[in-house]
Amino acid sequence: MKFRFKNLSARNHPWSYPDQILLFTVLFLLAFGLIMVYSSSSVISMHERDDSLHYFRLHFLRVGFGLGLMLLVTFLDYRKLMQFAGIGLLAGIILLILVFVPGLGVYVNGGRRWIDIGLLRFQPSEVFKVCYILWLSRSLMRIPLVSSAFKRVILPEFLILGLVFFLIDRQPNMSTALVVSMIGMSMIFLMYPNWWILGGIGAVGVAGSLYLVLVTPYRLKRAMAFFDPWENQLGSGYQIIQSYVSLGSGGLSGLGLGQSRQKFFYLPEEHTDFIFAILGEEFGFVGCAIVVFAFMILAWRGFKIALNTEELFGRLMAYGITVYIMIQALINLLVVSGLIPPTGVPLPFISYGGTALVINLVSTGFLLAISRYCRYEN
């Protein structure tokens, strides 16, 4: 049985102000992130730049820039984005290809994931996530309107997803490729909940991902370290063991702000992918629980906005953005806790970052813009 939506036209004017609970939840996470970026990066920043505020200062500027874009997007009419969905998808795919062009693509940490155009360096795969959600929101609207929806809508979308997965994986950036795949699968399933077809395609995707892990030495090494990190404590298992130590040292209430010991060159990526481990060390279980609860509130408001949006395009877009943010948060928390193999997915709104942070804030701006056209009780 298909999930049925009301495909009504949204009002010409918004019902209300942006969702205030969502807005203040994101602001809280950003504030917590600023505190943690300063605390976790101060030692390495002093070591590398002779300035304990270097990474914090960059992060603060990016937060300000992202908030400015979020505010701008919040008061736009999101429905006008529909006409740019195709152009956005094409532009996103072109950007994914340009990372392989010498002189544009930047080789960093063993991969080509960045484009450098002088004053601006950004990660195209992060930009593509928003373009892809916009495209899917527009494309999947056709399902109730066409016959043979699988052949005319679903199958083409899986072909596009396969192309995108290939391009991102070749950077190589399998974690982001999987995030994009999960976004696509969840949005497609929402509109076309056929367990047999989607389950079969999903099984093929899982088998393909496992094959890519098995035939790629560094990925296989990382996966083996996940199952037994103590077998190579100073090599492939080092990072996750140090994350365990950091989280375990915090206990119930933590060692106190700024008192982390693991940030003194023990835990790699302490201010980026593994910042949650430092948070646990300094604020303990209580601090971790507060952050997890904040993400739960964000998910609640995001899905509530999706359910209360009259217009189908906005509903799909709100759902996709919420899933996108929550998937990243969940993956990061599972990695830091040692429940899945390490990946390069930062914690939204909290980890030090550039493109990912700004795109997360822009996405939140779209979610807030959609909430202005909702009519619901808080």
Order of alpha helices (4+ residues) and beta strands (2+ residues): alpha-alpha-alpha-beta-beta-beta-alpha-alpha-alpha-alpha-alpha-alpha-alpha-alpha-alpha
